[in-house]
């Protein structure tokens, strides 16, 4: 188990979105977030107290969590200096990067010398099966996006919290490092060998009560050429009964792909639903989740109203305005 509370390491994150792991922990498990550690050049800010390693230890932090999800998931030499010092100061380290802590000899050596632990959450710990496509009992909802990092995890977590509040049977199913660090369980799907990804999602969402909903954390985008494979595994392995379309309307292009424009929500609905019905012919698109963080409240409200009229679906920002509309759409199925 990863010891809490955490000091959230933002490193030299170029923008707020690059620190999405730390942001997710701060938003959904604020009791575990003692403070933040930022290096020179960091352009992310969680609104937490900036702390030195010594100050964080005095405040009770036990684990330094790498809260940055950079492209390629690498540990730079600049970061390494901080991580080594953190081990020497008595912190355990936790990371969801592809660049594993356990593959860095100097970190391993210092951890062994100081008696500290290295936690790599992006390591599959189960021998997942190949998907068989057999229909499972219970119900499943999957968030799919026009792009990466548009709020698919936030959508599922907000719906899970609202459904539990209403007395509905629901479980959030984490499929990425942020969700796993928040909930303590899940499948690091993008680290699973490709042939077993859909089977891992089947394993994660087993047979359940007929009125139970699994809220599956979405990953990537069918339209993002870098990460579309993991999305396909979620769609076919998850066999969703319901899809939620996720969108961030202020982006100029796909994240990390400046020559690619975002697809329309209509294109996402058509493509995702067609593919989902391969595994579950009864799948339906039930609502739209919009990340409006870069819009004023007035502009966001107007945009959502126009979207509902245009698409004929309930639309909301579940983190800003609540997920009630989306939950009601599920309950109506």
Order of alpha helices (4+ residues) and beta strands (2+ residues): beta-alpha-beta-alpha-beta-alpha-beta-alpha-beta-beta-alpha-beta-alpha-alpha-beta-alpha-beta-alpha-beta-alpha-beta-alpha
